[in-house]
């Protein structure tokens, strides 16, 4: 292939250029396979586009002809010159799709310079082939991909130096589809990227290039700084290989070519290509989430019915539209609103559930900010609720088969305030029924019951359980009264400490999966007890709670700082969970003039005092074996 052309690119902050009149007058629906998307029809995809502005200084330069490239000497294909940078050196790679040739400059381009790019000749291709693979770019803000044990196996972030938009990440036949953010002239703009396994951006679409002049779909006059006019909340692959993008801020859904990134159509908002039929809502949807395409070609979405910053709310609903691409109409064919008429200004989503075996499909709906967590309804003309889960709320519901396990041990905690009724006397809570032991195995599925074991030292024998308990909830609870009653029923002999006025019991639990599959046992939980009326010959006495308070409402188990993820673990970890030691760490924080948050590490008993308050848990991360809490919580409970 012997073709060359020149591409002019403006880097840095410059004025936004209006598109030519021909671009505004042209029909926005582009038939896939049509020639001429970039002038001569020779190339399927070029990034950045000709005369692009506001391009990241860290951008790569990509060209894709559309067929498989015969790898060879690709280094001489690009001749790149900047007004300020002069001749730009770099490396040329072939992306994992074997189609996209990408130039990476050795140094960032200069601010406010125009760059000329000449490409070719010498690109050789093979027809036809399609090859895709996985992974993505690494940057400071990342999405973590977890396996079935909840361990991070990959990290995903946008290319070209953009910031990850955490609303949307999809795995796509080995590639990754990400949304990203960039701020230009004090306005937040959005980016959609498809990345391959070698972190190459093989397709990119930016609002800065298509949302200009009359083609700008902005509806709101947002007073926030910087204004977030467009606000992508969903970007994913369609069944026919294109990309569908939901823009919450402008009540707009767009379909992008999966090959070139060009807009094929716009649905909704003030720049819609479609006339809406069969629906009396005006606008037909607004503030929508989770817009995607069904296998029959219909578009379905969660229509919030309002924007969080604007407009009177109307009942939120699921809306399904049938598109006629000849007449350019969008006809409502199905919708569902909650019988309560709930209105959700933020978040939400849906999933079509294939129930198999000839059973009719159902629709799983998450109502977002308002809740309930999800509602499942029949997918028919007069939908009825099949089941509903209240008490929580989430951004988007998903129902999939899942079998989770863990590389960690089950969690145990001892609390003196869990039932909310206990009263403190002389700095302690003295009723056994007010003290509770809590145990759970976070993320592990299939647990049917628990076995509880007790010993006089940390080496609790696991040969005979003291108690059995069917699993009824995420977290199981027993009171110290139940524990003491079970000890008496089994004639368990308590070994006192040297002063015979106290004794330490140690509790471990083992989860049971199915009928008899014993999973990993927990660490031993130290339960300090007060011992009175001790009879030495009979080795018997009366057990009562310890002379202290353990306010579990003050503590965040398994929550640490993100930096703690890389903290080296000691060679020999402590086998004991000691809540008294956690209390001591909390007291140190209370006594400190600079401490706002404390972190207690169970593996070695270390107490870390931190001067940050961590509002809304920002900067914190789920991390087994770390217990955190805030300053003065102990004082507040006394």
HUMO-V358812 format. One record per pair of residues at least 6 apart in sequence whose ideal C-beta (glycine too) atoms are under 8 Angstrom apart, sorted by the first residue. I is the first residue (numbers start at 1). J is the second residue. If there is no record, write none. Layout:
I/J, I/J
This chain:
1/65, 1/120, 1/121, 1/122, 1/123, 1/124, 1/125, 2/120, 2/121, 2/122, 3/40, 3/42, 3/119, 3/120, 3/121, 3/123, 4/118, 4/119, 4/120, 4/121, 5/39, 5/40, 5/118, 5/119, 5/120, 6/116, 6/117, 6/118, 7/46, 7/48, 7/50, 7/61, 7/116, 7/117, 7/118, 7/119, 8/50, 8/51, 8/114, 8/115, 8/116, 9/48, 9/51, 9/52, 9/55, 9/114, 9/115, 9/116, 9/117, 10/51, 10/52, 10/53, 10/54, 10/55, 10/112, 10/113, 10/114, 10/115, 11/55, 11/56, 11/57, 11/59, 11/82, 11/109, 11/110, 11/111, 11/112, 11/113, 11/114, 11/115, 12/54, 12/57, 12/110, 12/111, 12/112, 12/113, 13/54, 13/111, 13/112, 13/184, 13/185, 14/53, 14/54, 14/112, 15/53, 16/53, 16/54, 16/185, 16/208, 16/212, 17/51, 17/53, 17/212, 18/212, 18/213, 19/212, 19/213, 19/215, 23/215, 24/213, 24/214, 24/215, 27/273, 28/263, 28/264, 28/265, 28/266, 28/273, 29/264, 29/265, 29/273, 29/325, 29/328, 30/37, 30/257, 30/262, 30/263, 30/264, 32/242, 32/257, 32/259, 32/264, 35/41, 37/43, 37/44, 37/257, 37/260, 37/262, 38/46, 38/49, 38/50, 38/260, 39/50, 42/65, 43/63, 43/64, 43/65, 43/66, 44/64, 44/65, 44/66, 44/259, 44/260, 45/62, 45/63, 45/64, 45/66, 45/100, 45/203, 45/259, 45/260, 45/261, 46/62, 46/63, 46/64, 47/59, 47/60, 47/61, 47/62, 47/201, 47/203, 47/204, 47/261, 48/55, 48/59, 48/61, 49/209, 52/209, 53/208, 54/182, 54/184, 54/189, 54/208, 55/109, 56/160, 56/161, 56/162, 56/182, 57/108, 57/109, 57/110, 57/111, 57/161, 58/108, 58/160, 58/161, 59/109, 59/160, 59/161, 60/102, 60/103, 60/104, 60/105, 60/159, 60/160, 60/200, 60/201, 61/78, 61/80, 61/102, 61/103, 61/105, 61/117, 62/95, 62/100, 62/101, 62/102, 62/103, 62/200, 62/201, 62/202, 62/204, 63/77, 63/100, 63/101, 63/119, 63/123, 64/97, 64/99, 64/100, 64/101, 64/202, 64/259, 65/99, 65/123, 65/125, 66/99, 66/125, 66/259, 67/99, 67/125, 67/126, 67/127, 67/128, 67/129, 68/98, 68/99, 68/125, 68/126, 68/127, 68/128, 68/129, 68/130, 68/131, 69/94, 69/98, 69/99, 69/101, 69/123, 69/124, 69/125, 69/126, 70/124, 70/125, 70/126, 71/94, 71/98, 72/124, 73/122, 74/92, 74/93, 74/94, 74/101, 74/123, 75/91, 75/92, 76/122, 77/92, 77/101, 77/103, 77/119, 77/120, 77/122, 77/123, 78/90, 78/92, 78/103, 78/117, 78/118, 78/119, 79/117, 79/118, 79/119, 80/87, 80/88, 80/90, 80/103, 80/105, 80/115, 80/116, 80/117, 80/118, 81/87, 81/88, 81/115, 81/116, 82/88, 82/109, 82/110, 82/113, 82/114, 82/115, 82/116, 83/110, 83/113, 83/114, 83/115, 84/110, 84/112, 84/113, 85/107, 85/109, 85/110, 85/113, 85/115, 88/105, 88/106, 88/107, 88/109, 88/115, 89/105, 89/106, 90/103, 90/104, 90/105, 90/106, 91/103, 91/104, 91/106, 92/101, 92/102, 92/103, 92/104, 93/101, 93/102, 93/104, 93/198, 93/200, 94/100, 94/101, 94/102, 95/101, 95/102, 95/196, 95/198, 95/200, 95/202, 96/131, 96/132, 96/133, 96/174, 96/196, 96/197, 96/198, 96/200, 96/202, 97/130, 97/131, 97/132, 97/133, 97/196, 97/202, 98/129, 98/131, 99/125, 99/202, 100/196, 100/200, 100/202, 101/123, 102/200, 102/201, 103/117, 109/115, 132/172, 132/173, 132/174, 132/175, 132/196, 133/174, 133/175, 133/196, 133/197, 133/198, 134/171, 134/174, 134/175, 134/176, 134/196, 134/197, 135/154, 135/156, 135/176, 135/195, 135/196, 135/197, 135/198, 135/199, 136/154, 136/156, 136/157, 136/158, 136/159, 136/176, 136/178, 136/195, 136/196, 136/199, 137/156, 137/157, 137/158, 137/159, 137/195, 137/199, 137/201, 138/155, 138/157, 138/199, 139/157, 139/158, 139/161, 139/162, 139/163, 139/164, 140/157, 141/157, 141/163, 141/164, 141/166, 142/155, 142/156, 142/157, 142/164, 143/155, 143/156, 143/157, 143/164, 143/166, 143/169, 143/178, 144/152, 144/154, 144/155, 144/156, 145/152, 145/153, 145/154, 145/155, 145/156, 145/171, 146/152, 146/153, 147/153, 148/402, 148/403, 148/404, 148/405, 149/404, 149/405, 149/406, 149/407, 150/404, 150/406, 150/443, 151/407, 156/164, 156/169, 156/176, 156/178, 156/195, 157/164, 157/178, 158/164, 158/178, 158/180, 158/191, 158/193, 158/195, 158/201, 159/193, 159/195, 159/199, 159/200, 159/201, 159/204, 160/191, 160/193, 160/201, 160/204, 162/180, 162/181, 162/182, 162/191, 162/193, 163/180, 163/181, 163/182, 164/178, 164/179, 164/180, 164/181, 165/178, 165/179, 165/180, 165/181, 165/190, 165/232, 167/179, 167/232, 167/233, 167/234, 168/177, 168/178, 168/179, 168/232, 168/233, 168/234, 168/235, 168/236, 169/176, 169/177, 169/178, 169/179, 170/176, 170/177, 170/235, 170/236, 170/237, 171/177, 172/194, 172/236, 172/237, 173/237, 174/196, 174/197, 175/194, 175/195, 175/196, 175/197, 175/202, 176/194, 176/195, 177/192, 177/193, 177/194, 177/235, 177/236, 177/237, 177/243, 178/192, 178/193, 178/195, 178/235, 179/190, 179/191, 179/192, 179/193, 179/232, 179/235, 180/190, 180/191, 180/192, 180/193, 181/188, 181/189, 181/190, 181/191, 182/188, 182/189, 182/190, 182/191, 182/206, 182/208, 183/189, 183/226, 184/208, 186/225, 186/226, 186/227, 187/226, 187/227, 187/229, 188/226, 188/227, 188/228, 188/229, 188/230, 188/231, 189/206, 189/207, 189/208, 189/230, 190/206, 190/207, 190/230, 190/231, 190/232, 190/247, 191/204, 191/205, 191/206, 191/207, 192/204, 192/205, 192/206, 192/232, 192/235, 192/243, 192/245, 192/256, 192/261, 193/201, 193/203, 193/204, 193/205, 194/201, 194/202, 194/203, 194/204, 194/243, 195/201, 195/202, 196/202, 203/243, 203/258, 203/259, 203/261, 204/261, 205/243, 205/245, 205/256, 205/261, 207/230, 210/263, 211/217, 211/218, 211/230, 214/271, 215/271, 216/271, 217/230, 217/247, 217/250, 217/252, 217/266, 217/269, 217/270, 217/271, 218/229, 218/230, 218/249, 218/250, 219/249, 219/250, 219/251, 219/269, 219/270, 219/310, 220/229, 220/249, 220/250, 220/307, 220/309, 220/310, 222/228, 222/229, 222/249, 222/309, 222/310, 224/309, 228/249, 229/249, 229/250, 230/247, 230/248, 230/249, 230/250, 231/247, 231/248, 231/249, 232/245, 232/246, 232/247, 232/248, 233/246, 233/247, 233/248, 233/289, 233/290, 234/244, 234/245, 234/246, 234/289, 234/290, 234/291, 234/292, 235/243, 235/244, 235/245, 235/246, 236/243, 236/244, 236/292, 237/243, 237/244, 237/258, 238/244, 238/255, 238/258, 238/292, 238/293, 239/293, 239/294, 239/295, 239/297, 240/293, 240/297, 241/258, 242/255, 242/256, 242/257, 242/258, 242/264, 243/255, 243/256, 243/257, 243/258, 243/261, 244/253, 244/254, 244/255, 244/256, 244/291, 244/292, 244/293, 244/299, 245/253, 245/254, 245/255, 245/256, 246/252, 246/253, 246/288, 246/289, 246/290, 246/291, 246/301, 247/253, 247/254, 247/269, 248/287, 248/288, 248/289, 248/307, 249/307, 250/269, 250/270, 251/268, 251/269, 251/283, 251/285, 251/286, 251/287, 251/288, 251/307, 252/266, 252/267, 252/268, 252/269, 252/271, 252/272, 253/266, 253/267, 253/268, 253/288, 253/291, 253/299, 253/301, 254/263, 254/264, 254/265, 254/266, 254/267, 255/263, 255/264, 255/265, 255/267, 256/262, 256/263, 256/264, 257/263, 257/264, 265/273, 265/274, 265/323, 265/325, 266/272, 266/273, 266/274, 267/273, 267/274, 267/299, 267/321, 267/323, 267/330, 268/274, 268/283, 268/284, 268/285, 268/286, 268/288, 269/283, 273/328, 274/323, 274/328, 274/329, 274/330, 275/327, 275/328, 275/329, 275/330, 276/284, 276/321, 276/329, 276/330, 276/331, 276/332, 277/329, 277/330, 277/331, 277/332, 278/331, 278/332, 278/333, 279/319, 279/332, 279/335, 281/314, 284/303, 284/319, 284/321, 284/330, 284/332, 285/301, 285/303, 285/305, 285/319, 286/303, 286/304, 286/305, 286/306, 286/307, 286/311, 287/303, 287/304, 287/305, 287/306, 287/307, 287/308, 287/311, 287/345, 287/346, 288/301, 288/302, 288/303, 288/304, 288/319, 289/301, 289/302, 289/304, 289/347, 289/348, 289/349, 289/368, 289/396, 290/301, 290/302, 290/348, 290/349, 290/350, 290/396, 291/299, 291/300, 291/301, 292/299, 292/300, 292/301, 293/299, 293/300, 294/300, 294/320, 294/352, 297/322, 297/323, 298/320, 298/321, 298/322, 298/323, 298/333, 299/320, 299/321, 299/323, 299/330, 300/318, 300/319, 300/320, 300/321, 300/334, 300/350, 300/352, 301/318, 301/319, 301/350, 302/316, 302/317, 302/318, 302/319, 302/348, 302/349, 302/350, 302/365, 302/366, 302/368, 303/316, 303/317, 303/318, 303/319, 303/335, 304/316, 304/343, 304/344, 304/345, 304/346, 304/348, 304/368, 305/313, 305/314, 305/315, 305/316, 305/317, 305/343, 305/344, 306/312, 306/313, 306/314, 306/343, 306/345, 307/345, 308/345, 308/346, 313/343, 313/345, 314/343, 315/337, 315/338, 315/341, 315/342, 315/343, 316/337, 316/338, 316/342, 316/343, 316/344, 316/348, 316/367, 316/368, 316/370, 317/335, 317/336, 317/337, 318/334, 318/335, 318/336, 318/350, 318/363, 318/365, 319/332, 319/334, 319/335, 320/332, 320/333, 320/334, 320/335, 321/330, 321/331, 321/332, 321/333, 322/330, 322/331, 322/333, 323/329, 323/330, 324/330, 324/331, 334/379, 334/381, 336/363, 336/365, 336/377, 336/383, 338/367, 338/375, 339/385, 342/367, 342/370, 342/371, 343/370, 344/367, 344/368, 344/369, 344/370, 345/369, 345/370, 346/368, 346/369, 347/366, 347/368, 347/369, 347/393, 347/394, 347/395, 347/396, 348/365, 348/366, 348/367, 348/368, 348/369, 348/395, 348/396, 349/365, 349/366, 349/368, 349/395, 349/396, 349/397, 350/363, 350/364, 350/365, 350/366, 350/397, 351/363, 351/364, 351/397, 351/398, 351/399, 352/361, 352/362, 352/363, 352/364, 352/379, 353/361, 353/362, 353/363, 353/364, 353/376, 353/399, 354/361, 355/361, 355/362, 360/378, 360/379, 360/380, 361/379, 362/376, 362/377, 362/378, 362/379, 362/386, 363/376, 363/377, 363/378, 363/379, 363/383, 364/374, 364/375, 364/376, 364/397, 364/398, 364/399, 365/374, 365/375, 365/376, 365/377, 365/397, 366/373, 366/374, 366/394, 366/395, 366/396, 366/397, 367/373, 367/374, 367/375, 367/393, 368/393, 368/394, 368/395, 369/393, 370/393, 371/390, 371/391, 371/392, 371/393, 372/388, 372/389, 372/390, 372/391, 372/392, 372/393, 373/389, 373/390, 373/391, 373/392, 373/393, 373/394, 373/397, 374/388, 374/389, 374/394, 374/397, 375/385, 375/387, 375/388, 375/389, 376/385, 376/386, 376/387, 376/388, 377/383, 377/384, 377/385, 377/386, 378/384, 378/386, 402/445, 403/445, 403/446, 404/443, 404/444, 404/445, 405/443, 405/444, 405/445, 406/441, 406/442, 406/443, 406/444, 406/520, 408/442, 408/520, 408/624, 408/625, 409/520, 409/521, 409/522, 409/523, 410/439, 410/440, 410/441, 410/509, 410/510, 410/511, 410/519, 410/520, 410/521, 410/522, 411/438, 411/439, 411/440, 411/441, 411/442, 411/522, 411/557, 411/558, 411/624, 412/437, 412/438, 412/439, 412/507, 412/508, 412/509, 412/522, 412/523, 412/525, 412/577, 413/437, 413/438, 413/439, 413/525, 413/552, 413/555, 413/557, 413/577, 413/579, 414/435, 414/436, 414/437, 414/438, 414/525, 414/526, 414/527, 414/550, 414/552, 414/577, 414/579, 415/435, 415/436, 415/437, 415/438, 415/550, 415/551, 415/552, 416/422, 416/429, 416/434, 416/435, 416/436, 416/545, 416/548, 416/549, 416/550, 416/551, 416/552, 417/429, 417/434, 417/549, 417/550, 417/551, 417/552, 417/553, 417/637, 418/436, 418/438, 418/477, 418/552, 419/433, 419/434, 419/436, 421/434, 422/429, 422/431, 422/434, 423/429, 424/549, 424/637, 424/638, 426/547, 427/547, 427/548, 427/549, 427/638, 428/545, 428/546, 428/547, 428/548, 428/549, 429/435, 429/545, 429/549, 430/544, 430/545, 431/545, 432/479, 432/480, 432/481, 432/484, 432/543, 432/544, 432/545, 433/479, 433/480, 433/481, 434/479, 434/545, 435/479, 435/480, 435/545, 435/550, 436/477, 436/478, 436/479, 436/480, 437/477, 437/478, 437/479, 437/480, 437/483, 437/507, 437/525, 437/527, 438/475, 438/476, 438/477, 438/552, 439/450, 439/452, 439/475, 439/476, 439/509, 439/522, 440/474, 440/475, 440/476, 441/447, 441/511, 441/519, 442/558, 444/511, 444/513, 444/519, 446/513, 446/514, 447/471, 447/511, 447/512, 447/513, 447/519, 448/470, 448/471, 448/512, 448/513, 448/514, 448/515, 449/468, 449/469, 449/470, 449/471, 449/511, 449/512, 450/468, 450/469, 450/470, 450/471, 450/476, 450/509, 450/510, 450/511, 450/512, 451/465, 451/467, 451/468, 451/469, 451/509, 451/510, 451/512, 451/518, 452/465, 452/466, 452/467, 452/468, 452/469, 452/478, 452/507, 452/508, 452/509, 453/460, 453/461, 453/462, 453/464, 453/465, 453/466, 453/507, 453/508, 453/509, 453/510, 454/460, 454/466, 454/483, 454/487, 454/492, 454/505, 454/506, 454/507, 455/461, 455/505, 455/506, 455/508, 455/524, 456/493, 456/494, 456/495, 456/503, 456/504, 456/505, 456/506, 457/504, 457/506, 458/506, 458/524, 458/526, 458/575, 458/576, 459/524, 460/506, 460/507, 460/508, 460/524, 462/508, 462/510, 462/521, 465/510, 466/483, 466/486, 466/487, 466/490, 466/492, 467/478, 467/482, 467/483, 467/486, 469/476, 469/478, 471/511, 480/527, 480/545, 483/505, 483/507, 483/527, 484/543, 486/492, 487/494, 487/543, 493/539, 493/540, 494/503, 494/505, 494/529, 494/531, 494/539, 494/540, 494/541, 494/543, 495/503, 496/502, 496/503, 496/531, 496/534, 496/541, 497/503, 497/504, 497/531, 500/531, 500/534, 500/536, 500/541, 501/530, 501/531, 501/532, 501/534, 502/528, 502/529, 502/530, 502/531, 502/546, 503/528, 503/529, 503/531, 503/543, 504/526, 504/527, 504/528, 504/529, 505/526, 505/527, 505/529, 506/524, 506/525, 506/526, 506/527, 506/576, 507/524, 507/525, 507/527, 508/521, 508/522, 508/523, 508/524, 508/525, 509/521, 509/522, 510/518, 510/519, 510/520, 510/521, 510/522, 511/518, 511/519, 511/520, 512/518, 512/519, 513/519, 523/574, 523/575, 523/576, 523/577, 523/602, 524/575, 524/576, 524/577, 525/576, 525/577, 525/579, 526/576, 526/577, 526/578, 526/579, 526/580, 528/546, 528/548, 528/580, 529/543, 529/544, 529/545, 529/546, 530/543, 530/544, 530/545, 530/546, 530/547, 531/541, 531/542, 531/543, 532/541, 532/542, 532/544, 533/541, 533/542, 534/540, 534/541, 535/541, 546/580, 548/580, 548/583, 549/583, 549/634, 549/637, 549/638, 550/579, 550/580, 550/582, 550/583, 551/633, 551/634, 551/637, 553/633, 553/637, 554/586, 554/629, 554/630, 554/633, 554/634, 554/636, 554/637, 555/582, 555/586, 555/627, 555/628, 555/629, 556/620, 556/627, 556/628, 556/629, 557/627, 558/622, 558/623, 558/624, 558/625, 558/626, 558/627, 559/617, 559/620, 559/621, 559/622, 559/623, 559/626, 559/627, 559/628, 560/599, 560/620, 560/621, 560/623, 560/626, 560/628, 561/599, 561/610, 561/619, 561/620, 561/621, 562/619, 562/620, 562/621, 564/599, 564/621, 564/623, 564/626, 565/621, 565/623, 567/601, 569/603, 570/603, 570/604, 573/602, 573/603, 573/604, 573/625, 574/602, 574/603, 574/604, 574/605, 577/602, 578/605, 581/600, 581/605, 582/600, 582/627, 582/629, 583/634, 584/607, 585/598, 585/599, 585/600, 585/607, 586/598, 586/629, 586/633, 586/634, 587/634, 588/595, 588/598, 588/607, 588/609, 589/595, 589/596, 589/597, 589/598, 589/609, 589/629, 589/631, 590/631, 590/632, 590/634, 590/635, 592/609, 592/631, 594/609, 594/611, 595/609, 595/610, 595/611, 595/631, 596/610, 596/611, 596/612, 596/613, 596/614, 596/630, 596/631, 597/610, 597/612, 597/613, 597/614, 597/628, 597/629, 597/630, 597/631, 598/607, 598/608, 598/609, 598/610, 598/628, 598/629, 598/630, 598/631, 599/607, 599/608, 599/610, 599/626, 599/627, 599/628, 600/606, 600/607, 600/608, 600/626, 600/627, 600/628, 601/607, 601/608, 601/625, 601/626, 602/625, 602/626, 602/627, 603/625, 612/619, 613/630, 614/620, 620/628
